Amino acid sequence: MGNIVMNMSMSLDGFIAAKNDSPDQPLGEDGQRLHAWYFKDNAQAYNQELEEDLASVGAVIIGRRTYENALASWGGQGPLGNVPCIVLAHAAHVPPKKPSARSLPS
């Protein structure tokens, strides 16, 4: 049986993105501040551990808004390139007119 790992960053007040998140600013206005603070002293150790962890990822589960906001910055694929990306959305959601390069069949 495989492992399931959950990984997410958020501020102490419970927000994942700052105000006004959009495709131009996937993390919102000044949304990189949390990541900049964390990586300031930990980047080398974190990147090495992250590379090892990402080598074993079989699929990514992501929310619709995060996926649509960040798709352009991922080069039209997903957060991990060719790794399948499962996008969660409400049943009433209408998919974007232009499908991504890595769409899963319905």
Sequence and secondary structure as in RCSB ss.txt:
>XXXX:A:sequence
MGNIVMNMSMSLDGFIAAKNDSPDQPLGEDGQRLHAWYFKDNAQAYNQELEEDLASVGAVIIGRRTYENALASWG
GQGPLGNVPCIVLAHAAHVPPKKPSARSLPS
>XXXX:A:secstr
           TTS SS TT  SSSTT TTTTHHHHHHHHHHHHHHHHHHHHHHTT   EEEEHHHHHHHTGGGT
TS TTTTS EEEE  TT    SS  TT    
